[in-house]
Amino acid sequence: MGAIQRNEYRFEPEYSVTYQKGAIHVYKGSEFLEEVTFSFDGKYSELEKIENIVDKYCQKHNIQ
């Protein structure tokens, strides 16, 4: 899965199937802001779950 772009913010997901954990790295332009972590079940994280995490982050931080 590639990055998700919301205005000047970029969300780059990555995950480890072995550890069943993932992270979304949040950037504003080229500046790294933070890492949002999550866990999942199965062989890979579902795209819908990642998009929901990004949507909630955007709502919390008033990102359009």
Residue, then its C-alpha position, 0 to 999 in steps of 0.5 A: m500500500g502506498a501513501i495517503q495524501r490529505n492536503e499537505y499531510r502524507f500518511e505512510p503505512e507499514y506493518s509487520v505480519t510477524y508481529q501483527k503490528g503496524a504504524i502510520h508515519v505522519y508527515k506535513g510536507s517533508e517534516f515527520l510529525e508522529e507515528v500512529t501505531f495499531s495492531f491487526d489480525g491475519k496476513y495483512s492489515e486491511l486497507e479500510k482499517i488504515e483509512n479509518i485511522v487516517d480519517k480519525y487522525c484528520q478529524k482530531h487534528n482538523i485536517q480537511 
